[in-house]
Amino acid sequence: MRVLITGGAGFVGSNLGINIKKNFVDSEVIAFDNLKRRGSELNLQRLKDFGIKFIHGDVRIKSDFDELPIVDFVIDASAEPSVLSGLNSSTDYLVDTNFQGTINCLNFTAKVGAKMIFISTSRVYPIARLNEINFTETETRFQISTDPGVFGCTVNGITEHFSLQGPRSLYGATKLASELMIEEYREFLNVPAIINRCGVITGPYQMGKVDQGVVVLWLAKHYYNKSLAYFGFNGSGKQVRDMLHIDDLYTLIEDQLSNFNLYEGKTLNAGGGLNCSFSLLEMTEICQSLTGKTIPITKVNEERVADVRIYITDNSQISSINQWNPIHTPATVMEDIYEWLHNNSKQLESILS
């Protein structure tokens, strides 16, 4: 089996590639990346140690695909992942990477007769509609009401039937546009494909920032004695997300590689789910426990652009296919991140502090 991973030196791509090499011992894995994301260069030695071939290339540049070998699978994990991307700067890089990059991946996939696995995002769902979900407030979090009041939402979270009508962020729009093109290529150009709409993916080796990778960022700020802020929702820190450990995502991708036909043609929500959900307040408590540190956290009433009160993934459809469910909890996710951070603290300080 030969697998090409775009964004292969990034957090998601490198971890998927390494796990594929560990578990499919006869596989050949090619990591294709432009190394734009700060910290991605730190993964090059890891990739080399596991026998993964690195090719410096850019999904935006069609000719960069010309020298790539025939492969069996393309895992498209390349993206500009910031939900704030394009809001205060040019949209060029965002659109060229997330949309045109996917088109180039699709053309390459069609050319070599491969199968595609696309890493999409829960950000395809519209912001206003998500914020219409009925909720209750506990001491530490907002939670979905027993009657969510919005079609496509259950007490367990957001399903694939949730409305796609309405603005969702420029980032989310580029990913949804890519999903639509994947459907067209599948139907008319016979490109077999699976779309995974992932929630907050996190774990060791993620270079967290305020607009992407918040779990790592939150722990790193505690570790390095910095400061944070609760933005929006009256500065309560009660907004909720689910977190998907990169290893849990890998177990799904492994099953999709092994049993592709079970998933082919489907668009699936994949996240940590209710059992691996957290509020910022709850995450702060875990960070304090792991680091033994309490840092200043200010409260800002104004909400960030594109923020939502609650997003939790209902994994019912994907688990019905082949019984996949995440095994990690917020505590085990953050314990893994803490161990990585502690073991590499000097190397990571300039990036994460």
Stockholm file with secondary structure:
# STOCKHOLM 1.0

chainA/1-353         MRVLITGGAGFVGSNLGINIKKNFVDSEVIAFDNLKRRGSELNLQRLKDFGIKFIHGDVRIKSDFDELPIVDFVIDASAEPSVLSGLNSSTDYLVDTNFQGTINCLNFTAKVGAKMIFISTSRVYPIARLNEINFTETETRFQISTDPGVFGCTVNGITEHFSLQGPRSLYGATKLASELMIEEYREFLNVPAIINRCGVITGPYQMGKVDQGVVVLWLAKHYYNKSLAYFGFNGSGKQVRDMLHIDDLYTLIEDQLSNFNLYEGKTLNAGGGLNCSFSLLEMTEICQSLTGKTIPITKVNEERVADVRIYITDNSQISSINQWNPIHTPATVMEDIYEWLHNNSKQLESILS
#=GR chainA/1-353 SS CEEEEETTTSHHHHHHHHHHHHHSTTCEEEEEECCCSTTGGGGHHHHHHTTCEEEECCTTCGGGGTTCCCCSEEEECCCCCCTTTTTSSCSHHHHIIIIIHHHHHHHHHHHHTCEEEEEEEGGGSCHHHHTTSCEEECSSCEEECSSCCSTTEETTEECTTSCCCSCCCHHHHHHHHHHHHHHHHHHHHCCCEEEEEECEEECTTCCCBTTBCHHHHHHHHHHTTCCEEEESGGGTCCCEEEEEEHHHHHHHHHHHHHTHHHHTTCEEEECCCGGGEEEHHHHHHHHHHHHCCCCCEEEECSCCTTCCSEECBCCHHHHHHHCCCCCCCHHHHHHHHHHHHHHTHHHHHHHHC
#=GC SS_cons         CEEEEETTTSHHHHHHHHHHHHHSTTCEEEEEECCCSTTGGGGHHHHHHTTCEEEECCTTCGGGGTTCCCCSEEEECCCCCCTTTTTSSCSHHHHIIIIIHHHHHHHHHHHHTCEEEEEEEGGGSCHHHHTTSCEEECSSCEEECSSCCSTTEETTEECTTSCCCSCCCHHHHHHHHHHHHHHHHHHHHCCCEEEEEECEEECTTCCCBTTBCHHHHHHHHHHTTCCEEEESGGGTCCCEEEEEEHHHHHHHHHHHHHTHHHHTTCEEEECCCGGGEEEHHHHHHHHHHHHCCCCCEEEECSCCTTCCSEECBCCHHHHHHHCCCCCCCHHHHHHHHHHHHHHTHHHHHHHHC
//
